[in-house]
Amino acid sequence: MKNFLYIIITTCILAACAQTKPVVKPREMKQIDRAAIYDTIVKYYGNYKRMNTRFEAQFTIDKAQTIKGNLRIERDSIIWVSITPALNLEAFRIKLTPDSVYMVNRLNKSYYAGTYDIVRRLTGVNMNYQTVQALLLNELIMYPFTQKTDTLVFFRDMNVNNKKTEIELMHKQLLRKNDTLSVQQQFTFDLLYYRLTKTSINDSGLGSKLDLKYEKYKAIDTLSYFPTLQNFEVKDKKNKVKIKLQYEHVRFNEEQTYPFTINEKYNRLF
């Protein structure tokens, strides 16, 4: 099975180098079980510990705004962001660790140091460190985000829809027995790069929906690719947030620092 899967992936990559699309028959894809799909997806995340990039983000809450900045990630350890709206003057600096969130607002001389509740306030989604990291690194997320999920067991319960150039996996779970309310999660993977291209999570109980879309892949190494364009959209009964994130000059495994200090004269939020 592993040799068969390796042949498929190698064929896809060679096709990418030749700028042609691979042809994978649905009948062939049905031979690959869900565990093998999961193992292959994780394998092709890329072998890197650190990532850094410049970015431009367009986000819309009440109105559209554009910001630029720098993003640095050390996997499973720290996410560091510096935001410079104009004239290369830093306005915000953010540091996320597995258990805490820190943010400095230089515009109004304030700061936040506390839990991930601030992420929920800003995005409308209750997320933890692993979820934020997975969103930024184009990796799998399992809802609800603040609970631990056995990803492989979750995968084995999914329905698979095989297409010529992609695989769709769907998981639907009723919130309560004999209830029409449900949580539906759908993932789409491109067979050219074997990377996640779309994620859709719909919680009908809360009336909320999260849609993610990844595009414009760049080679990390001879096997793995990374998307340099990411689109996020969050909706609930009251709010709608849209974010378009464009990465520029993405680099991997470089030595990097994460400087973060809080001016003692700044006011603490919340």
C-alpha positions as CSV (number, residue, x, y, z in Angstrom):
1,M,0.0,0.0,0.0
2,K,2.8,2.5,1.0
3,N,4.6,1.7,-2.3
4,F,1.5,2.2,-4.3
5,L,0.8,5.5,-2.5
6,Y,4.4,6.6,-3.0
7,I,4.1,6.0,-6.8
8,I,1.0,8.2,-7.0
9,I,2.6,11.0,-5.1
10,T,5.8,10.8,-7.1
11,T,3.8,10.9,-10.3
12,C,1.9,14.0,-9.2
13,I,5.1,15.8,-8.3
14,L,6.8,14.9,-11.6
15,A,3.7,16.1,-13.4
16,A,3.9,19.4,-11.5
17,C,7.5,19.9,-12.7
18,A,6.3,19.3,-16.3
19,Q,3.5,21.8,-15.7
20,T,0.9,19.2,-16.5
21,K,-2.0,18.0,-14.3
22,P,-1.8,14.3,-13.1
23,V,-4.6,12.0,-14.1
24,V,-5.7,9.9,-11.1
25,K,-8.6,7.6,-11.7
26,P,-11.3,7.6,-9.0
27,R,-11.4,3.8,-9.1
28,E,-7.6,3.8,-8.1
29,M,-8.1,6.3,-5.3
30,K,-10.8,4.1,-3.7
31,Q,-8.1,1.6,-2.9
32,I,-6.4,4.0,-0.5
33,D,-7.9,3.8,3.0
34,R,-8.5,6.9,5.2
35,A,-5.5,6.1,7.4
36,A,-3.2,6.1,4.4
37,I,-4.6,9.4,3.2
38,Y,-4.0,10.9,6.7
39,D,-0.4,9.6,6.9
40,T,0.4,11.0,3.5
41,I,-1.1,14.4,4.2
42,V,0.9,14.7,7.4
43,K,4.1,13.5,5.6
44,Y,3.8,16.3,3.0
45,Y,3.4,19.1,5.5
46,G,7.1,19.6,5.0
47,N,10.1,18.9,7.1
48,Y,10.7,22.3,8.9
49,K,10.8,23.6,12.4
50,R,10.7,27.3,11.7
51,M,9.1,29.6,9.2
52,N,9.3,33.3,8.6
53,T,7.7,35.6,6.0
54,R,6.6,39.1,5.2
55,F,2.9,39.4,4.6
56,E,0.1,41.7,3.4
57,A,-3.3,41.2,4.9
58,Q,-6.6,42.6,3.8
59,F,-9.3,42.1,6.4
60,T,-13.0,43.2,6.5
61,I,-15.1,43.5,9.6
62,D,-17.1,46.7,9.4
63,K,-14.9,48.0,6.5
64,A,-12.0,46.8,4.5
65,Q,-8.4,47.5,5.7
66,T,-4.9,46.6,4.6
67,I,-1.9,46.0,6.8
68,K,1.6,44.7,6.3
69,G,4.0,43.0,8.6
70,N,6.3,40.1,9.5
71,L,5.4,36.6,10.7
72,R,7.7,34.1,12.5
73,I,6.7,30.7,13.7
74,E,8.6,28.1,15.7
75,R,6.5,25.0,15.4
76,D,4.6,24.1,18.7
77,S,6.5,26.8,20.5
78,I,5.8,30.4,19.4
79,I,4.0,32.6,16.8
80,W,5.4,36.1,16.6
81,V,3.8,38.9,14.5
82,S,4.9,42.5,13.9
83,I,2.4,44.7,12.1
84,T,3.4,47.9,10.4
85,P,0.5,49.7,8.7
86,A,2.5,52.6,7.2
87,L,5.9,54.2,7.0
88,N,7.5,51.0,8.4
89,L,6.5,52.2,11.9
90,E,5.4,49.2,14.0
91,A,1.8,49.6,15.4
92,F,1.3,46.2,16.9
93,R,3.4,43.3,18.1
94,I,1.9,39.9,19.0
95,K,3.3,36.8,20.6
96,L,1.4,33.5,21.0
97,T,2.6,30.6,23.0
98,P,0.8,27.3,23.7
99,D,-0.9,28.7,26.8
100,S,-0.8,32.6,26.5
101,V,-1.4,35.5,24.2
102,Y,0.6,38.8,24.4
103,M,-0.2,41.9,22.4
104,V,1.2,45.4,22.4
105,N,-0.7,48.3,20.8
106,R,1.8,51.1,20.3
107,L,-0.9,53.4,18.8
108,N,-2.8,53.8,22.1
109,K,-0.1,52.6,24.4
110,S,-1.9,49.5,25.7
111,Y,-1.2,45.8,26.0
112,Y,-2.8,42.5,26.6
113,A,-1.3,39.5,28.4
114,G,-3.7,36.6,29.1
115,T,-5.6,33.7,27.7
116,Y,-6.9,32.9,24.2
117,D,-10.2,34.5,25.0
118,I,-8.8,37.6,23.1
119,V,-8.6,35.5,19.9
120,R,-12.3,34.6,20.2
121,R,-13.1,38.3,20.8
122,L,-11.2,39.4,17.7
123,T,-12.2,36.6,15.3
124,G,-15.5,35.2,16.7
125,V,-13.9,31.7,16.8
126,N,-12.8,29.9,20.0
127,M,-9.3,28.8,19.1
128,N,-6.2,27.6,20.9
129,Y,-2.5,27.8,19.9
130,Q,-2.5,24.6,17.8
131,T,-5.5,25.8,15.8
132,V,-3.9,29.2,15.0
133,Q,-0.6,27.5,14.0
134,A,-2.5,25.0,11.8
135,L,-4.4,27.8,10.0
136,L,-1.2,29.7,9.2
137,L,0.8,26.6,8.2
138,N,-2.0,25.0,6.0
139,E,-2.5,22.0,8.3
140,L,-5.6,20.1,9.5
141,I,-7.9,21.5,12.1
142,M,-10.6,19.6,14.0
143,Y,-13.6,21.2,15.5
144,P,-14.3,22.0,18.3
145,F,-10.8,23.5,18.4
146,T,-10.4,23.7,22.2
147,Q,-10.9,20.0,22.7
148,K,-8.4,17.3,22.0
149,T,-9.3,15.1,19.1
150,D,-7.8,11.8,18.0
151,T,-7.2,12.9,14.4
152,L,-6.7,9.4,13.0
153,V,-9.9,8.1,14.6
154,F,-11.7,11.2,13.3
155,F,-10.4,10.5,9.7
156,R,-11.6,6.9,9.8
157,D,-15.2,8.2,10.3
158,M,-15.1,10.5,7.3
159,N,-16.8,10.0,3.9
160,V,-14.4,10.2,0.9
161,N,-15.3,11.7,-2.4
162,N,-12.7,11.0,-5.0
163,K,-12.2,13.3,-8.0
164,K,-9.7,13.4,-10.8
165,T,-7.4,16.0,-9.2
166,E,-8.6,16.2,-5.6
167,I,-10.0,14.3,-2.7
168,E,-12.9,15.6,-0.5
169,L,-13.4,14.3,3.0
170,M,-16.6,15.0,5.0
171,H,-17.5,14.4,8.6
172,K,-21.0,15.1,9.9
173,Q,-21.9,14.7,13.5
174,L,-25.3,15.3,15.1
175,L,-25.1,17.5,18.2
176,R,-27.7,15.4,20.0
177,K,-29.6,12.2,19.2
178,N,-32.8,12.7,17.3
179,D,-31.7,16.2,16.4
180,T,-31.3,18.0,13.1
181,L,-28.6,20.3,14.4
182,S,-25.1,19.1,13.5
183,V,-21.4,20.0,13.0
184,Q,-20.2,19.4,9.4
185,Q,-16.5,19.5,8.5
186,Q,-15.2,19.2,5.0
187,F,-11.6,19.1,3.8
188,T,-10.4,19.2,0.2
189,F,-6.9,18.1,-0.8
190,D,-5.2,18.7,-4.2
191,L,-3.5,15.6,-5.6
192,L,-0.9,17.7,-7.4
193,Y,0.6,18.9,-4.2
194,Y,-1.2,16.7,-1.7
195,R,-1.9,19.7,0.4
196,L,-5.0,21.1,2.0
197,T,-6.8,23.5,-0.4
198,K,-10.1,24.1,1.4
199,T,-11.6,23.7,4.8
200,S,-15.3,24.3,5.7
201,I,-16.8,23.9,9.1
202,N,-20.5,24.5,9.7
203,D,-21.9,24.5,13.3
204,S,-25.7,24.7,12.8
205,G,-26.2,24.7,16.5
206,L,-24.3,28.0,16.9
207,G,-25.2,29.3,13.5
208,S,-21.6,29.7,12.7
209,K,-19.4,28.8,9.7
210,L,-15.7,28.9,9.0
211,D,-14.3,28.7,5.4
212,L,-10.6,28.5,4.5
213,K,-9.1,28.5,1.1
214,Y,-5.4,28.1,0.2
215,E,-3.7,28.9,-3.2
216,K,-0.5,29.8,-5.0
217,Y,1.8,27.0,-3.7
218,K,5.6,27.4,-3.4
219,A,8.1,24.5,-3.2
220,I,9.5,23.9,0.3
221,D,11.8,21.1,-0.8
222,T,11.7,18.4,-3.5
223,L,8.5,16.9,-2.2
224,S,6.5,19.5,-0.2
225,Y,4.7,22.7,-1.1
226,F,3.4,25.7,0.9
227,P,0.5,28.1,0.0
228,T,1.4,31.7,-0.2
229,L,-2.2,33.0,-0.5
230,Q,-4.7,32.2,2.2
231,N,-8.4,33.3,2.5
232,F,-10.3,33.0,5.8
233,E,-14.0,33.8,6.3
234,V,-15.9,33.5,9.6
235,K,-19.7,34.0,9.9
236,D,-22.1,33.8,12.8
237,K,-25.5,35.1,13.5
238,K,-24.2,38.6,14.1
239,N,-20.8,39.0,12.5
240,K,-18.8,38.4,9.4
241,V,-15.0,38.6,9.2
242,K,-13.0,38.1,6.0
243,I,-9.2,37.9,5.8
244,K,-7.0,37.6,2.8
245,L,-3.4,36.8,3.7
246,Q,-0.6,37.0,1.1
247,Y,2.9,35.7,2.1
248,E,6.0,37.2,0.5
249,H,9.5,35.8,0.6
250,V,8.7,32.7,2.7
251,R,11.7,31.1,4.3
252,F,12.1,27.9,6.3
253,N,14.4,26.7,9.1
254,E,16.4,30.0,9.4
255,E,17.6,31.1,12.7
256,Q,15.3,33.8,14.1
257,T,14.5,35.7,17.3
258,Y,11.2,36.7,18.9
259,P,11.8,40.0,20.7
260,F,8.9,41.1,22.9
261,T,8.8,43.7,25.7
262,I,6.0,45.7,27.3
263,N,6.5,49.3,28.3
264,E,5.7,49.6,31.9
265,K,3.8,52.8,31.2
266,Y,1.3,51.1,28.9
267,N,-2.2,50.4,30.1
268,R,-3.3,46.8,30.5
269,L,-6.5,45.7,28.6
270,F,-9.2,43.6,30.2
